[in-house]
Amino acid sequence: MIDIGQLRKEFQDERLLEKDLLDDPYDQFEIWFNDACKAQVPTPNAMALCTIDPEGMPRSRTVLLRKIERNGFTFFTRYDSKKALHIEKNPRVALHFHWKELNREVTISGILVKTSVGESRSFFSSCNRRLRLAARLPKYPSPVDYSEMEEKLESLDLQYDGTQIPMPEWWGGYRIQALRFEFWQGRSNYLHDRFKYCLCDSDGWKRQRMAP
Ligand SMILES: Cc1cc2nc3c(=O)[nH]c(=O)nc-3n(C[C@H](O)[C@H](O)[C@H](O)COP(=O)(O)O)c2cc1C
């Protein structure tokens, strides 16, 4: 049995120094995101999305970041999913990126708002055919009958053979309006570099170093 207590990769020491940090955390994120792409981190846009259910129980799952913009980060999903149900009741969420090849993580907390139908449609039309067909499947109750779903997918494939696949009304995006960012750079001496940015109403983003 592998001793998971001893599982840890040794990393080259990188620093995240106060003097190198940008004033705007979106700019800082973009630099780190580009570093992750350059380092060929597999699926660098995969992030954990943590929501809170109506009973107060947290739940996280992976979603793909699809747009990085100054007014927020966007992902797309089904509006009839469990996460959407949580978000409807409580739009406060956390996002988490772990780029292990760089020994870095970024955590973002904020409030989600739905993207406009036009924006969702525009993204939907850029997605591959398989995603668009699967998105048109109705919501199935659990436990699900897999063969029934496969048959439905085949019938949708025939129905939309050679025609546009319209975006279903249960599909769309969410954009996070970030209130807090945390950037963490792991170090071999365990004195990790960690900075948080908080959005203060009048003063914009305030930054401070945190304990590792
Ligand atoms: C790498 C990866 C990327 C994923 N991307 C998405 C995504 O962009 N949108 C989405 O709705 N689900 C995505 N999923 C599936 C979700 O993790 C999740 O299983 C699904 O959305 C149902 O979540 P829910 O029941 O909590 O709503 C992805 C899963 C993985 C492993």
The ligand as a Tripos MOL2 file, in Angstrom:
@<TRIPOS>MOLECULE
LIG
   31    33     1     0     0
SMALL
NO_CHARGES

@<TRIPOS>ATOM
      1 C1        -12.6030   18.2700  -16.4580 C.3       1 LIG1
      2 C2        -14.0970   18.4470  -16.2430 C.ar      1 LIG1
      3 C3        -14.7350   19.5230  -16.8200 C.ar      1 LIG1
      4 C4        -16.1010   19.7250  -16.6170 C.ar      1 LIG1
      5 N1        -16.6780   20.8430  -17.1510 N.ar      1 LIG1
      6 C5        -17.9830   21.0880  -16.9150 C.ar      1 LIG1
      7 C6        -18.5570   22.3190  -17.3600 C.ar      1 LIG1
      8 O1        -17.8960   23.2080  -17.9340 O.2       1 LIG1
      9 N2        -19.8740   22.5110  -17.0970 N.ar      1 LIG1
     10 C7        -20.6340   21.5790  -16.4240 C.ar      1 LIG1
     11 O2        -21.8190   21.8150  -16.2320 O.2       1 LIG1
     12 N3        -20.1110   20.4110  -15.9930 N.ar      1 LIG1
     13 C8        -18.8010   20.1520  -16.2060 C.ar      1 LIG1
     14 N4        -18.2230   18.9910  -15.7240 N.ar      1 LIG1
     15 C9        -19.0800   18.0160  -14.9850 C.3       1 LIG1
     16 C10       -19.2810   18.5430  -13.5420 C.3       1 LIG1
     17 O3        -18.0920   18.3250  -12.7930 O.3       1 LIG1
     18 C11       -20.4720   17.9090  -12.7970 C.3       1 LIG1
     19 O4        -20.2920   16.5220  -12.6870 O.3       1 LIG1
     20 C12       -21.8010   18.1860  -13.4870 C.3       1 LIG1
     21 O5        -21.8670   19.4990  -13.9880 O.3       1 LIG1
     22 C13       -22.9600   17.9460  -12.5030 C.3       1 LIG1
     23 O6        -22.7630   18.7710  -11.3770 O.3       1 LIG1
     24 P1        -23.9410   19.1130  -10.3270 P.3       1 LIG1
     25 O7        -24.8060   17.8700  -10.2090 O.co2     1 LIG1
     26 O8        -23.2520   19.4510   -9.0720 O.co2     1 LIG1
     27 O9        -24.7260   20.2660  -10.8950 O.co2     1 LIG1
     28 C14       -16.8580   18.7780  -15.8820 C.ar      1 LIG1
     29 C15       -16.2000   17.6880  -15.2890 C.ar      1 LIG1
     30 C16       -14.8460   17.5380  -15.4590 C.ar      1 LIG1
     31 C17       -14.1550   16.3740  -14.7850 C.3       1 LIG1
@<TRIPOS>BOND
     1     1     2 1
     2     2     3 ar
     3     2    30 ar
     4     3     4 ar
     5     4     5 ar
     6     4    28 ar
     7     5     6 ar
     8     6     7 ar
     9     6    13 1
    10     7     8 2
    11     7     9 ar
    12     9    10 ar
    13    10    11 2
    14    10    12 ar
    15    12    13 ar
    16    13    14 ar
    17    14    15 1
    18    14    28 ar
    19    15    16 1
    20    16    17 1
    21    16    18 1
    22    18    19 1
    23    18    20 1
    24    20    21 1
    25    20    22 1
    26    22    23 1
    27    23    24 1
    28    24    25 2
    29    24    26 1
    30    24    27 1
    31    28    29 ar
    32    29    30 ar
    33    30    31 1
@<TRIPOS>SUBSTRUCTURE
     1 LIG1         1 GROUP 0 **** ****
